[in-house]
Every structure is written in C-alpha cells, then in structure tokens.
C-alpha cells in the first residue's frame, strides 16, 4: 500500500475543526496555567506552613509523574468518586494544572529575583502584604519570566495532543477519525503534524510579540 | 493494592527498559544532530536544523503514531515496544541536539583559537579541548532531558505497550480505586526519576573541575 495524500483534502473540514479545538484547549489551559502558576508561586512562598508543605508535596507529585497519567486520573478517576467532568473540561484542568506547577517554579524564581527594596518600600508606604504582592512584586516578577513561560506554552500546545486519549475531538483525534474511515494513518498523521507545526509557528510569533512589548514597557 | 503490586513492578521494568533504550538512542541522535548543526557543510547544517525544528514543532504522540501506525505503509513493520523506543529516542534526540550544541558553543571561543594556534587540527581541538569542557556543561541539562524522557515514556501507553501508565489505567478501570492506582504508579515514576537524578548528580560531580 503506497502513499496517497490526495485522500487528505476530503477531510480538510474535520481537520480544521480539530485544529480549532486544539487552539481552544491550548489557550484555555494556557490562561489557567498562567494564573494558576502565579497563585501556586505565592502559596509556595508565602502561605502558612500547614498549607505550604502539603502544597509543595502536591507540586512535587505533579512534576514527577507523566501528564498522561494525570489526565487518566482526572478523567477516569474522578468519575469513580462521582465527579463527572466533560472531556474538554477535564483536559483543560489536567493540562492547566500540570503546566501551572511548572510555571509556578519559574514564577517563584522571578518573585525572589525582584529587588527586596521594592517589597520594603511598598510596605513602608502602607500597602498590606497582599496588596504589595499583587500590585508591586508579582507584576515585576511576571515580566522577567515571560520567555521561559513561553517555552512552557509551546510544550503545552504539543502536549494538548494527549487529551485525544480521553476523547476530546481535537486535531489528533479528528485525524484518527479520518484514519478509521480511510485506513491511511501515515497521510493523516503527517497532515496533523503539519497542522501542529503551523499552529506552533503562529504561537511562537505571538510569544515573540509579547516579549517585545514587555521589553519596550520596561 | 498488594494484589496488583507485582503487575506494577513488571510494568515498571518495561518503563525502565523503554527509558534506557530510548535514552541511548537519543544520545546518539543528539550527538549526530549537534555535529550536523555545527558542521561546515550547509547541507548538513540545514538537515540538522530541520530535524530539530520538525521534531520539536510537532507532538511526540503524533510521531509515535506516524511510526507505529503509518510505518507499515512505507514498509516499516514494528512491534509496539520497538516503535515506542525508536520514536521516543528520535524525539528526545532533537532536544538533546540543542542541549549538546548549546554546551559546545558556550565553551569560550579563545579556547578554540588558542588550540588552533598551538597547531592542533580542527578535530584534535574539538576532541581534546572543546569536548571535555562542553561535557561538563551538558550533563545537568541532559539530565533534564532524560527526566522529561522518562515521563514521556507514558505516551506509548497509547499504542498499548504494557508499561506503568497503561497498567495504571487498566487497574483504574477494574479496581475502582483511581487514587490508589495513581499514587502507586506515580510513586514508582518518582523513584525511577529520583534514582536517575542521583546518577546524573554523581556524574556531574565526577567530571567537575577538581
């Protein structure tokens, strides 16, 4: 059986809607992982001991185990204790939490790198601890960590392929559906890979623009 | 929990085999890739850059699927385990290419110039001056790549290789104890990653400047 890429265009519509789902899930998970990362970073650095230590254990567990395993836990595991999440939501939560933990590591380093005088100055001016973190420290920290977080977002885009195994009809699963009708895995997986590559280029260009704007603002 | 434990240990052995074999392949691909990216021939440089860009720009899961399901169409018929090792190794090789290249080019330029001035050939300079210094720089970042690779072996659960994640998923389905199964598989991954990390630090200390 040779290769015949002419079967691909007939499924262009399905692949396109799959690509849109991939973009939707990546963006939702990216937003969750960004803000989740900030919250996690603040918890890991400033929360009381009883919260901080269990949290660090949770973070350690999430960083040391495969994302696929976590997705299985969230999707198939939570159903068994009565929490029935739609596959898309489970996928966004799984991807978002996983990368929030990775982002939190980077943001913690960013927060610690903000000059101590900033914190002291804000406290002296009468801002509360939370106000100081929210308005002075975190905004400065986040700016300095945009490039490594951008790398995480690129990894997130590629890992979004994993949610196909819990049944979200994104790019990978829609190419599988085309394969089950045409029996042409090579052509459709290559087509899906090409779509990911293009989305990736777009994401990289977007990240570069954000980085440039932040450079200007500094 | 005790009843399923032996199956998890068996699966852990498969995960370890997958990790070791694909790591070895990744190191070879990485070395070749870095050599190509740093070579004088534009064709080799282009090949190396394309390898890195295409592999890092597409999901590893898709790469596994192309090889395992698409392979037979172009005459490559592989067992799931073999396809998993080849795809994971080829994938991590692209990341290792960049790690190795980064380490090599961050060796001070003066070292190269001085060695050449002393009459060493390009190859001798690389082998006895640049590489020993670059090796020191690349061990920790390669450790990060290997860490990612170990977690990445979970992907081959999707082509039904009976490794840890596949086993955990199967027992999540049959025992109705999702969290126990997750913790069991998760802690085995942590042990594997922890031991690997110790090995990397040991290696790093051994080659460190005395």
Interface residues (C-beta under 8 A of the other chain):
Chain A: X1 X2 X3 X60 X61 X64 X65 X66 X67 X68 X69 X70 X72 X73 X76 X77 X78 X80 X81 X158 X159 X160 X161 X162 X164 X165 X172 X179 X184 X185 X186 X187 X189 X190 X192 X193 X196 X197 X200 X201
Chain B: X54 X57 X58 X59 X60 X61 X62 X63 X65 X66 X69 X70 X71 X72 X73 X74 X151 X152 X153 X154 X155 X157 X158 X164 X165 X168 X169 X172 X173 X176 X177 X178 X179 X181 X182 X185 X186 X189 X190 X193 X194
